[in-house]
Amino acid sequence: MTYKIGFYADDKTENRELVTAQGEVKTAPVKSVVQVYFPDRNREYAYYNDTFDLHNGDIVYVDGKLEGLRGRVVNVSYNFKIKLSDYKRVIGKADVDVKGELHIGGSHLVSFDSTVIPYEKIITWFKAPKNPEEEYVQGEDNTAFPLSDLSLMNISPDVAERGSDYYLGNRVAYICLDGTKGKAIVEGGNAYELEFTYQNGEVSNLVCDCFCSFACKHQLATMLQLRETLEYIEENHRETFAQTNYFSAVNKKLFYSFVMDNRKTGSITLE
């Protein structure tokens, strides 16, 4: 049995608004000093913010020694005077503003609307913004294998077993397919980003940024999740998927953790 969630979150906090040259309305950032709690270190530190409109509960990333670690704002002060060189800054904020229709598909929530849970939004839940000075290079050999037979991935038995454990443990936090191009996020020691091409039942150009020189456990877990999600879609939403040629799926528990825990308003409709 499948269920559909109509989800809408409404943050009624009053903010200053700016109108861009393109006519877009954006919230003007309010300068603040924020106290950020880092669960991985069980510590709180103060940071200067002039880029985001921050409130208690927001998930943020900072520069300095704790760069890359996810923190949560626990206090915001708008009345302050500081020596700027004494403070590190907030450099990123997780985008947890989700509105739209989601379908319950086992361990994941599935959308066929590319604006509801796009990859660009979900990756902010796991990673700080990329440093523009860092250079990445990617190569592809177009080697393909059928999704129906993952033994042809040329993966070692030990790695395959660990990849299966990752899949069964719901470590595939997110997966999406837009036309033939797919992306995924797998939680391991870090959050790993994966890309692949899926066409006519075959997978090619499967890469993971854990930088293994061989097929890795994150890749196998992603392929198992892709197969499960496509089977769910074929059984329950074949026509919708045929129309949009797009799906995205986010781990259900992670969704509630990031999107719901800090909400004070909004509504959910179950059908």
Secondary structure, 3 states (H helix, E strand, C coil): CCEEEEEECCCCCCCCEEECCCCCEEECCCCEEEEEEECCCCEEEEEEECCCCCCCCCEEEECCCCCCCCEEEEEEECCCCCCHHHCCEEEEECCCCCCEEEEEECCEEEECCCCCCCHHHHHHHCCCCCCCCCCCCCCCCCCEEECCCHHHHCCCHHHHHHHHHHHHCCCEEEEEEECCEEEEEEECCCEEEEEEEEECCEEEEEEECCCCCCCCHHHHHHHHHHHHHHHHHHHHCHHHHHHHCEEEEEEHHHHHHHHHCCCCCCEEEEC
